[in-house]
Amino acid sequence: MAKTGPRNQVKLKSTESPYYYYSTKNKRNTPDRMTLRKYDPVVRRHVEFKEEK
C-alpha cells in the first residue's frame, strides 16, 4: 500500500530537454505547482524544472 500523509512524489520536467527529475513535496505547505533550478545532464547546465501532473 502507498504511504498516507501530506508528502507526495512529484515529477519535474526540464524546460530545455526531455529529462525528468523526481522529488517530494508537502501539499499542505505548497499547494501550487513547484519550479526549481536544477542541473540538467542532457544540456550540461542548470535549467528550470517545472512540476508535471
N, C-alpha and C positions, 0 to 999 in steps of 0.2 A: 504494500500500500504506500501511497505517497505521503510525504510529511504534511502535517497541517500547521498552519500558522501564517503570519503576515509575509514571510520572506519567500519569494518565488524566483526561479531561474528565468533570466531574460536573454534574448538573442540580440546582439548588437551587430549591425551590418555596416561595413566600411562605406563611406560616401564615394570612394575613388576606385574600389576594386570589389571583386566578389567575396572577399574574405569576411568571415564571421568571428565574433568574439562572444563568449558566454560569460555572464556574470549574474550575481543575485542582487535583488533589490527588495526593500521593505515597502510594500504597497501602502501601508498606513502613513509613512513619513513622506514618500514621494509618489503621489498618485499620477503625476504627469509622466510623459514619455521621457526616458533618460537619454542624455547626449554626453559622450565622453571623448576626450582626445587620447587616443592610444596609438601604439606603434603598429603599423601595418607592414608585415614582412613581404607582401607582394610588391608594393611600391617603395619599400625601404625608407619610410619616413613616418612621422606622426600625422595622423589624419583624424577627422571627426567620425565617430561611430554613433549611429542613431539606433534607438530601440525599435525592433520589429515585432509584430504580433506573432 
